[in-house]
Structures are given as C-alpha cells and as structure tokens.
Amino acid sequence: MAVLLFGAALVGISAPGFAQQLDSAPLATLNALTLPQVPPAPEPVQAEPVPANATQLQPAVVQDAPVTMAQADAIDDDDDYDSLAEAVAAQSAAADDSELRCLASGVYFESKGEPLAGQLAVAQTILNRTRSGRFPKSVCSVLTQRGQFSFVRGGNVPSGSGRAWSTAIAVAKVAQRDLWDSAAGNALFFHARSVAPGWRMAKVAAIGNHVFYR
C-alpha cells in the first residue's frame, strides 16, 4: 500500500497538466507567488482639532532672584576704583555684623570729620592689631581691651549716628575688604597730633589728625 501511494505521488508531481498550467501563468503572477508580501504603509493620522476651551501650555519664564544687600556689596568687591572717595561712595551704609559695627565705631569716635584717608588709617590700624598676634583677634575685643580706646565705657562699644556714621561704616567696609591701600601701612598705634606721648616706636605716617606708629 505504501508503494502504491509513493508511486501515485510521483505521478502527480510529474503530471503534464500541472506543468502546462505553470507555463501558461503570467510572469507577474509567478513573481507575486515568490516575492515576500510587504504590508501597505499605514495612512497618516490626522491630528484632532484642539478644543477652544483646552488649556494652552505656556513657555516657562525664569525670573531673576532679587540681589540682596550683601550680594551687592560682594559684587562691589570686584570693582576697581579711581579714588578712595569713589570706593567709599560705592559701599552701602548697612552694618551687617558686629565686627563691622565695632570697626565703624572706632572710625567714627576716633576720626569722624577727618579726611577719608585719616579715617581709613584708623580702621587699618585696628585691623592690623587683630592680625598681629600681640592683641585680641577680633575687632570688638581690640576696642574693649582695657586702657586702649577712651570712647569705650564699661566694655560697651557705642554706635554713632547721622551722616558721619554712614561714612564710618563705608570706610570700615573699604578697610575690611582691602579695597584701597592705606598710608598707615602696618601701623599698630596712633595718637592725636595734640598730644606727645614720647613713644619710642617707629613712626609710620601722619595722616589727618593722627600720627601712626609701628
């Protein structure tokens, strides 16, 4: 039975009628049978219209944060000034911390009314003391050291007022930030011109109403 089926299959494949059908088929039909079938491209999707009441997305707007007084002063630190007066005028009149207030008090009570160079020299001398290793390391402690500054009473450093106080704060900032070189240099002591203490120290400069020593 298996032999008969195999023979029938051979006869079927080699039958002349099937070959004639292939010969008579158009070439396009044969190609369609042998080539892979590619699905047609999808039709483009039409965008749906946006409803009139739909929420419209707006581009993000980045707003600059306001510049604080401290930041403005920090920006001023990078400026070059043509004169001491210009450097002083560029500073704000805000006393931001206790060290600055103490330094401004030293300038105010020791040299208010003097030329700006004299006020800066006083501030520079006070700062020199804090860095010398021979005096306290903070401005307030330098001022409250016993027997050093007559305007300090009972260990309390008073504040000034008015326009001269605003100038003293600005001068103190110039000195703190090293925005202008003082003629006082590395002085550690000063006294008013009206007195002659007879100090045996090196004289550094005479500026405004004071004489400065090292």
C-alpha positions in Angstrom: 0.0 0.0 0.0 2.9 2.4 0.8 4.5 1.6 -2.6 1.3 2.5 -4.4 1.0 5.8 -2.6 4.5 6.8 -3.3 4.1 6.0 -7.0 0.9 8.0 -7.1 2.7 10.9 -5.6 5.4 10.8 -8.3 2.9 10.6 -11.0 1.0 13.6 -9.6 4.1 15.8 -9.4 5.2 15.0 -12.9 1.8 15.3 -14.4 1.9 17.3 -17.7 -1.2 19.1 -16.9 0.3 20.9 -13.9 3.4 21.9 -15.9 1.2 23.3 -18.6 -0.7 25.4 -16.0 2.6 26.9 -14.8 3.8 27.6 -18.3 0.6 29.4 -19.1 0.6 31.5 -15.9 1.6 35.2 -16.4 5.0 36.3 -15.2 3.5 38.8 -12.8 1.6 36.0 -11.1 4.7 33.9 -10.6 6.6 36.8 -9.1 3.8 37.5 -6.7 3.9 34.0 -5.6 7.7 34.0 -5.0 8.3 37.6 -3.6 7.7 38.3 0.1 4.5 40.2 0.8 5.0 43.7 2.2 2.1 45.1 4.1 0.9 48.5 2.7 2.1 51.7 4.6 -0.3 52.9 7.2 -2.3 56.0 6.3 -1.1 59.2 8.1 -3.1 60.0 11.2 -4.8 63.3 11.1 -4.3 65.5 14.2 -7.5 66.1 16.0 -8.5 69.7 16.3 -7.8 71.3 19.7 -11.0 72.3 21.6 -11.4 76.1 22.1 -11.5 75.6 25.9 -8.4 73.4 26.1 -5.6 74.6 28.4 -2.7 76.1 26.5 0.8 75.3 27.7 2.9 78.4 28.1 6.7 78.6 27.9 8.4 78.6 31.2 9.6 82.0 32.4 12.6 82.2 34.7 12.7 85.3 36.8 16.0 86.5 38.3 16.1 86.5 42.1 16.5 89.9 43.7 20.0 90.8 44.7 20.5 91.2 48.4 22.5 94.0 50.0 25.2 91.5 51.0 25.4 90.2 47.4 25.6 93.7 46.0 28.5 94.5 48.3 30.2 91.3 47.2 29.9 92.4 43.6 31.4 95.8 44.5 34.4 93.9 45.9 35.5 93.1 42.3 35.4 96.7 41.2 38.5 98.9 40.7 38.1 102.4 42.0 39.9 105.5 40.8 39.9 107.2 44.3 39.2 106.4 47.9 36.2 108.7 47.8 34.8 106.6 44.9 35.4 103.4 46.9 33.7 104.8 50.0 30.7 106.1 48.0 30.2 102.6 46.4 29.6 101.0 49.8 26.2 100.6 51.4 25.5 102.2 54.8 24.3 98.9 56.3 26.3 97.5 59.2 25.9 93.8 58.6 27.6 92.3 61.6 29.1 93.1 65.0 32.7 93.2 63.8 31.8 95.7 61.1 29.9 97.8 63.6 32.8 97.8 66.1 35.2 98.9 63.3 32.9 101.6 62.2 32.6 102.8 65.8 36.4 103.0 66.0 36.5 105.1 62.9 33.6 107.3 64.0 34.8 108.1 67.5 38.5 108.4 66.7 38.4 110.2 63.4 34.9 111.5 62.3 35.3 114.8 60.5 38.8 113.9 59.3 39.7 113.3 55.6 38.8 109.9 54.3 42.4 108.9 54.3 42.7 109.6 58.0 39.5 107.6 58.7 40.8 104.7 56.7 44.2 104.8 58.5 42.4 104.4 61.9 40.4 101.4 60.5 43.6 99.9 59.1 45.4 100.2 62.4 42.6 98.5 64.3 42.6 95.7 61.7 46.4 95.4 61.9 46.1 94.7 65.7 43.7 91.8 65.1 46.3 90.2 62.8 49.4 90.9 64.7 49.3 88.2 67.4 50.0 90.9 70.0 46.4 91.9 70.5 43.0 90.2 70.6 41.9 88.6 67.3 38.5 90.3 66.9 37.9 94.0 66.3 35.4 94.3 69.2 37.9 92.7 71.6 40.6 95.1 70.4 38.4 98.1 71.1 37.3 96.8 74.5 40.8 96.0 75.7 41.4 97.9 78.9 43.0 101.3 78.6 43.2 101.4 74.8 40.3 103.5 73.5 38.8 106.2 75.6 35.4 106.2 73.9 34.7 102.7 75.2 32.9 102.8 78.5 32.3 99.7 80.7 33.3 97.4 78.0 30.5 98.6 75.7 31.2 99.9 72.2 28.7 102.7 71.3 27.4 103.3 67.8 27.4 106.6 66.0 24.6 108.4 64.1 23.9 110.6 61.2 25.9 111.1 58.0 29.3 110.7 59.7 28.2 107.3 61.0 27.2 106.2 57.5 30.6 107.3 56.2 32.3 105.4 59.0 30.5 102.2 58.0 31.5 102.7 54.4 35.1 103.3 55.4 35.1 100.2 57.6 33.9 98.1 54.6 36.7 99.5 52.4 39.2 98.6 55.1 37.8 95.1 55.7 37.7 94.2 52.0 41.0 95.8 51.3 39.5 97.9 48.5 42.1 100.8 49.0 45.6 100.9 50.3 46.0 103.0 53.5 49.1 105.1 54.1 49.1 103.8 57.6 50.6 100.6 56.3 51.4 98.2 59.1 50.8 100.7 62.0 49.7 99.3 65.3 49.4 102.5 67.4 48.2 106.1 66.8 47.7 109.2 68.8 46.2 112.7 68.2 48.6 115.4 67.0 47.5 117.4 70.0 49.4 115.1 72.4 53.1 114.0 72.6 53.3 110.7 74.5 57.0 110.3 73.7 56.6 106.8 72.3 59.9 105.1 71.3 58.4 103.4 68.3 58.9 103.7 64.5 56.8 106.4 63.1 54.8 105.2 60.1 52.8 108.2 58.9 51.0 111.4 59.9 47.5 111.4 58.4 44.7 113.8 59.2 44.6 114.4 63.0 46.7 111.4 64.0 50.3 110.1 64.0 50.8 106.4 63.4 53.5 104.1 64.7 54.6 100.5 64.4 
